[in-house]
């Protein structure tokens, strides 16, 4: 993606000039990858694989010795600089050498403790919030990004198909999750998020953690999973049944399916996230399940599993062609169970291109 990275950096530099900034400090791991190609993961909030310092002329990747070879290999447009005594001390040196007086930073990805260290080390230079430009850039995918996301989804479906073929009463949710993880590490770079396997009453929990509960015939088994491939994510959910489900689950399954299909028909460039969410919500409400759909209709997917845009009542911004979104309505009834169905789709001017294959659906009649 060399051409894309050059274009992103060019657009970023125009923003530096417009904001009258000498540089921007990139500490968000996904933005670091998006702008440089450096794929290392941060272990936690207090341990970073590095950051980018982008000035109007220089591209600098600051990291420690563990990542030297990886950084030099994956980020050819950046000069890799190794810090031995912490990033704040190195930044103080670079700010002096490069005469950086005003620098943007990403407030959501700098801890309070780190901000205090940076402010002290970099004074009298000014740190100012950079804004959401990079996140907006990420929300619209280029051709190579779309192909990579589609490949990630294709791998996820291959793993899902293999797992579904082995489902039988008595398997635990954890055993199923293990097989998902095993397949994703064999076929891709790993999962895009910890897989959700939730059966019976557990399926009423949208973000259930796989447990030792054993799956049974006639009850919903919600499986939510995705692959990470070359830095990009996929996301899909299907609700499966072993044997004949009870009438209640047939009913809510078809309501969720109707809601998903209605949203898929409505979504196109120009519609707001709020409007998309409302289409599905109205279908669910019409069938008497208002209040049982407890999350937004979907979210963007790219280098992060959750990114802009949001398909929810809070988002009044309009969708743009090239955005990749999930469409995942659900109904969750505490103590009984739930159903969620999720596809990924590319937003187009006149509709959507559904990336997820039209498989593993049931038709229980209308």
C-alpha positions as CSV (number, residue, x, y, z in Angstrom):
1,X,0.0,0.0,0.0
2,X,2.9,2.3,-0.7
3,X,0.9,4.7,-2.9
4,X,-1.9,4.9,-0.3
5,X,0.5,5.7,2.6
6,X,2.2,8.5,0.5
7,X,-1.2,10.0,-0.2
8,X,-2.2,9.8,3.5
9,X,1.0,11.5,4.6
10,X,0.5,14.2,2.0
11,X,-3.0,14.9,3.2
12,X,-1.8,15.0,6.8
13,X,0.9,17.6,5.9
14,X,-1.7,19.8,4.4
15,X,-3.6,19.7,7.7
16,X,-0.4,20.6,9.6
17,X,-0.1,23.7,7.4
18,X,-3.8,24.6,7.8
19,X,-3.6,24.2,11.6
20,X,-0.2,26.1,11.8
21,X,1.4,23.1,13.4
22,X,5.1,22.1,13.0
23,X,4.4,18.4,13.7
24,X,1.9,15.8,14.9
25,X,2.6,13.0,17.4
26,X,0.7,9.8,16.6
27,X,0.2,7.4,19.5
28,X,-3.0,5.6,18.4
29,X,-1.8,2.1,17.4
30,X,-4.2,1.8,14.5
31,X,-3.3,5.3,13.2
32,X,0.4,4.4,13.6
33,X,-0.1,1.4,11.3
34,X,-2.4,3.3,8.9
35,X,0.2,6.0,8.3
36,X,3.4,3.9,8.3
37,X,2.6,0.2,7.8
38,X,4.2,-0.6,11.2
39,X,2.2,-3.6,12.5
40,X,3.4,-4.0,16.0
41,X,0.8,-4.3,18.8
42,X,0.8,-2.4,22.0
43,X,0.8,-4.7,25.0
44,X,-1.2,-2.3,27.2
45,X,-1.9,1.3,28.1
46,X,1.5,1.5,29.9
47,X,3.6,-0.3,27.3
48,X,3.8,1.1,23.7
49,X,5.5,-0.3,20.6
50,X,6.3,3.2,19.6
51,X,4.9,6.4,18.1
52,X,5.2,8.5,14.9
53,X,6.5,12.1,14.8
54,X,5.5,13.6,11.5
55,X,6.7,17.1,10.7
56,X,6.2,19.1,7.5
57,X,9.4,17.4,6.1
58,X,10.3,14.4,8.3
59,X,8.6,11.0,8.9
60,X,10.0,9.6,12.2
61,X,9.1,6.3,13.8
62,X,10.2,6.2,17.5
63,X,10.4,2.8,19.1
64,X,12.6,0.7,21.3
65,X,15.2,-2.0,20.4
66,X,12.7,-4.9,20.4
67,X,11.0,-3.5,17.2
68,X,14.0,-2.1,15.3
69,X,14.1,-4.7,12.5
70,X,10.3,-4.9,12.2
71,X,10.0,-1.1,12.0
72,X,12.7,-0.7,9.4
73,X,11.1,-3.5,7.3
74,X,7.4,-2.5,7.6
75,X,7.8,1.3,7.5
76,X,10.1,2.1,4.6
77,X,9.0,5.8,4.4
78,X,9.9,6.4,8.0
79,X,13.3,6.9,9.7
80,X,13.4,4.6,12.6
81,X,14.9,6.1,15.8
82,X,15.4,3.9,18.9
83,X,14.9,5.3,22.3
84,X,16.8,3.9,25.3
85,X,15.7,6.2,28.0
86,X,12.0,6.7,27.2
87,X,10.1,8.5,24.5
88,X,9.7,11.8,26.4
89,X,13.5,12.3,26.5
90,X,13.9,11.5,22.8
91,X,11.1,13.8,21.9
92,X,12.7,16.7,23.8
93,X,15.9,16.2,21.8
94,X,14.0,16.0,18.5
95,X,11.9,19.0,19.3
96,X,15.0,21.0,19.8
97,X,16.8,19.7,16.7
98,X,13.8,20.2,14.5
99,X,12.7,23.5,16.1
100,X,9.1,22.2,16.8
101,X,7.2,24.9,18.5
102,X,3.6,23.6,18.1
103,X,2.7,19.9,17.9
104,X,-0.6,18.1,17.6
105,X,-1.4,15.1,19.7
106,X,-4.1,12.5,20.0
107,X,-5.7,13.1,23.4
108,X,-7.7,9.8,23.5
109,X,-4.5,7.9,23.1
110,X,-2.2,9.6,25.6
111,X,-2.6,8.8,29.3
112,X,-2.8,11.5,31.9
113,X,0.6,10.4,33.2
114,X,2.2,10.4,29.8
115,X,0.7,13.9,29.0
116,X,2.2,15.3,32.2
117,X,5.6,13.8,31.2
118,X,5.4,15.2,27.7
119,X,4.3,18.6,28.7
120,X,7.1,18.9,31.2
121,X,9.8,17.5,28.8
122,X,8.7,19.5,25.8
123,X,8.1,22.9,27.4
124,X,8.0,25.6,26.1
125,X,6.7,23.9,23.0
126,X,2.9,23.8,22.8
127,X,0.9,20.5,22.6
128,X,-2.5,21.0,21.1
129,X,-5.3,18.5,20.3
130,X,-5.1,17.4,16.6
131,X,-8.7,16.5,15.9
132,X,-10.3,13.6,14.1
133,X,-8.8,14.0,10.6
134,X,-7.0,10.6,10.6
135,X,-10.1,8.8,11.8
136,X,-12.2,10.4,9.1
137,X,-9.5,9.4,6.5
138,X,-9.7,5.8,7.8
139,X,-13.5,5.7,7.5
140,X,-13.4,5.7,3.7
141,X,-11.5,2.7,2.3
142,X,-9.4,2.5,-0.9
143,X,-9.4,-0.3,-3.3
144,X,-6.5,-2.2,-1.7
145,X,-8.0,-1.8,1.7
146,X,-11.3,-3.2,0.5
147,X,-9.6,-6.2,-1.0
148,X,-7.8,-6.9,2.2
149,X,-11.0,-6.7,4.3
150,X,-12.7,-9.0,1.9
151,X,-9.9,-11.5,2.2
152,X,-10.1,-11.3,6.0
153,X,-13.8,-12.0,5.8
154,X,-13.3,-14.9,3.4
155,X,-10.8,-16.5,5.9
156,X,-13.3,-15.9,8.7
157,X,-16.0,-17.7,6.8
158,X,-13.7,-20.7,6.0
159,X,-13.0,-21.0,9.8
160,X,-16.7,-20.6,10.7
161,X,-17.8,-23.3,8.2
162,X,-15.3,-25.7,9.7
163,X,-16.5,-25.0,13.2
164,X,-20.2,-25.2,12.4
165,X,-19.7,-28.6,10.8
166,X,-18.5,-29.9,14.2
167,X,-21.2,-28.5,16.4
168,X,-23.0,-31.1,18.5
169,X,-24.8,-31.2,21.8
170,X,-22.4,-31.3,24.7
171,X,-19.7,-29.1,23.4
172,X,-18.9,-26.2,25.6
173,X,-18.9,-22.5,24.5
174,X,-15.2,-22.4,25.4
175,X,-14.4,-25.5,23.3
176,X,-16.1,-23.8,20.3
177,X,-14.3,-20.5,20.9
178,X,-11.0,-22.4,21.1
179,X,-11.6,-24.0,17.6
180,X,-12.4,-20.6,16.2
181,X,-9.2,-19.2,17.6
182,X,-7.2,-22.2,16.3
183,X,-8.5,-21.8,12.8
184,X,-7.9,-18.0,12.7
185,X,-4.3,-18.4,13.8
186,X,-3.8,-21.1,11.2
187,X,-5.3,-19.2,8.3
188,X,-4.9,-15.5,9.2
189,X,-2.9,-13.4,11.6
190,X,-5.4,-14.2,14.4
191,X,-8.8,-12.9,15.6
192,X,-9.9,-9.3,15.1
193,X,-11.4,-9.6,18.6
194,X,-12.0,-12.4,21.2
195,X,-14.8,-14.5,19.7
196,X,-18.2,-14.6,21.3
197,X,-19.9,-18.0,21.7
198,X,-23.1,-17.7,23.7
199,X,-25.8,-20.4,24.0
200,X,-29.2,-20.6,25.6
201,X,-29.8,-17.9,28.2
202,X,-26.2,-16.6,27.6
203,X,-27.2,-15.5,24.1
204,X,-29.2,-12.7,25.7
205,X,-25.9,-11.1,26.6
206,X,-24.6,-9.2,23.5
207,X,-21.0,-9.4,24.6
208,X,-21.1,-12.7,26.4
209,X,-17.8,-14.3,27.3
210,X,-17.5,-18.0,26.3
211,X,-18.2,-20.2,29.4
212,X,-18.2,-23.9,30.3
213,X,-21.9,-24.1,29.5
214,X,-22.6,-26.9,27.0
215,X,-24.7,-26.3,24.0
216,X,-28.1,-28.0,23.6
217,X,-30.6,-28.8,20.9
218,X,-33.3,-26.3,20.2
219,X,-31.6,-23.2,21.7
220,X,-29.8,-20.3,20.0
221,X,-26.1,-20.4,19.7
222,X,-24.8,-16.9,18.9
223,X,-21.3,-16.9,17.3
224,X,-19.6,-13.6,16.7
225,X,-16.1,-13.7,15.2
226,X,-13.7,-12.1,12.8
227,X,-10.3,-12.5,11.3
228,X,-7.3,-10.1,11.3
229,X,-5.4,-10.2,8.0
230,X,-2.5,-7.9,7.0
231,X,-3.6,-5.3,9.6
232,X,-7.3,-5.3,8.6
233,X,-10.4,-6.8,10.4
234,X,-13.5,-8.6,9.6
235,X,-16.7,-9.2,11.7
236,X,-19.6,-11.5,11.3
237,X,-22.3,-13.0,13.5
238,X,-24.7,-15.9,12.9
239,X,-27.2,-17.5,15.3
240,X,-27.2,-21.3,14.9
241,X,-29.5,-24.0,16.2
242,X,-29.1,-27.7,16.7
243,X,-32.3,-29.4,15.8
244,X,-35.7,-27.7,15.9
245,X,-35.8,-24.4,17.9
246,X,-38.7,-23.4,20.0
247,X,-41.4,-21.3,18.5
248,X,-40.3,-18.2,20.5
249,X,-36.8,-18.4,19.0
250,X,-38.2,-18.9,15.5
251,X,-40.2,-15.8,15.9
252,X,-37.4,-13.5,17.1
253,X,-35.0,-14.9,14.6
254,X,-37.3,-14.0,11.7
255,X,-37.9,-10.5,13.2
256,X,-34.1,-9.9,13.4
257,X,-33.7,-11.2,9.9
258,X,-36.5,-8.9,8.6
259,X,-34.8,-6.0,10.4
260,X,-31.4,-6.8,8.8
261,X,-32.9,-7.1,5.3
262,X,-34.8,-3.8,5.7
263,X,-31.6,-2.0,6.8
264,X,-29.6,-3.5,4.0
265,X,-32.2,-2.2,1.5
266,X,-32.1,1.3,2.9
267,X,-28.4,1.9,3.4
268,X,-26.6,3.9,0.8
269,X,-24.3,7.0,0.6
270,X,-26.1,10.0,2.0
271,X,-28.2,8.3,4.6
272,X,-27.2,9.1,8.2
273,X,-26.1,6.6,10.8
274,X,-29.2,7.5,12.8
275,X,-31.5,6.9,9.8
276,X,-30.0,3.5,9.1
277,X,-30.4,2.4,12.7
278,X,-34.0,3.6,12.8
279,X,-35.0,1.4,9.8
280,X,-34.0,-1.8,11.7
281,X,-35.3,-0.5,15.0
282,X,-38.8,0.2,13.6
283,X,-39.1,-3.3,12.3
284,X,-38.2,-4.8,15.7
285,X,-40.6,-2.3,17.4
286,X,-43.5,-3.2,15.0
287,X,-43.3,-6.8,16.1
288,X,-43.5,-5.9,19.8
289,X,-39.8,-6.1,20.8
290,X,-39.2,-2.5,21.4
291,X,-36.5,-2.2,24.1
292,X,-35.0,-5.6,23.4
293,X,-32.6,-4.2,20.8
294,X,-30.0,-2.7,23.2
295,X,-27.2,-1.6,20.9
296,X,-26.6,0.3,17.7
297,X,-27.2,-1.3,14.3
298,X,-23.6,-1.4,13.4
299,X,-20.2,0.2,13.2
300,X,-17.3,0.8,10.8
301,X,-14.6,-1.9,10.3
302,X,-11.1,-1.4,9.1
303,X,-7.7,-1.4,10.8
304,X,-9.8,-1.4,14.0
305,X,-12.7,-3.7,14.7
306,X,-14.8,-0.7,15.8
307,X,-14.2,2.6,14.0
308,X,-16.2,5.3,12.2
309,X,-18.9,5.5,11.1
310,X,-21.4,4.5,13.8
311,X,-24.9,3.2,12.7
312,X,-26.7,4.4,15.8
313,X,-29.2,7.0,17.0
314,X,-26.3,9.2,18.1
315,X,-24.8,9.6,14.6
316,X,-26.3,12.3,12.5
317,X,-23.4,12.3,10.0
318,X,-24.0,11.0,6.5
319,X,-22.5,7.8,5.2
320,X,-20.0,8.1,2.3
321,X,-19.2,5.7,-0.5
322,X,-16.3,3.5,0.4
323,X,-17.2,3.1,4.1
324,X,-17.3,-0.5,5.4
325,X,-20.0,-1.0,8.0
326,X,-21.6,-3.9,9.9
327,X,-25.4,-4.4,9.9
328,X,-26.2,-6.4,13.1
329,X,-29.6,-6.0,14.6
330,X,-30.5,-8.2,17.6
331,X,-33.2,-9.1,20.1
332,X,-32.1,-10.1,23.6
333,X,-34.6,-11.4,26.2
334,X,-33.0,-11.8,29.7
335,X,-33.4,-15.4,31.1
336,X,-34.5,-16.8,27.7
337,X,-31.9,-16.0,25.1
338,X,-31.3,-13.9,22.0
339,X,-30.6,-13.7,18.3
340,X,-28.1,-11.5,16.4
341,X,-27.3,-11.6,12.7
342,X,-24.4,-9.6,11.3
343,X,-23.1,-8.8,7.8
344,X,-20.4,-6.5,6.6
345,X,-21.1,-4.2,3.7
346,X,-19.4,-1.6,1.6
347,X,-21.5,1.6,1.2
348,X,-22.1,2.6,-2.4
349,X,-23.8,5.7,-4.0
350,X,-26.9,3.6,-4.8
351,X,-26.9,0.9,-2.1
352,X,-24.4,-1.5,-0.5
353,X,-22.2,-4.4,-1.5
354,X,-22.5,-7.1,1.1
355,X,-19.1,-8.6,1.8
356,X,-20.4,-11.5,4.0
357,X,-21.7,-14.5,2.1
358,X,-25.4,-15.2,2.3
359,X,-24.9,-18.5,4.2
360,X,-25.9,-19.9,7.5
361,X,-29.4,-18.4,7.6
362,X,-32.7,-20.1,8.5
363,X,-36.1,-19.5,7.1
364,X,-38.8,-20.3,9.6
365,X,-41.6,-18.8,7.6
366,X,-43.3,-15.5,8.0
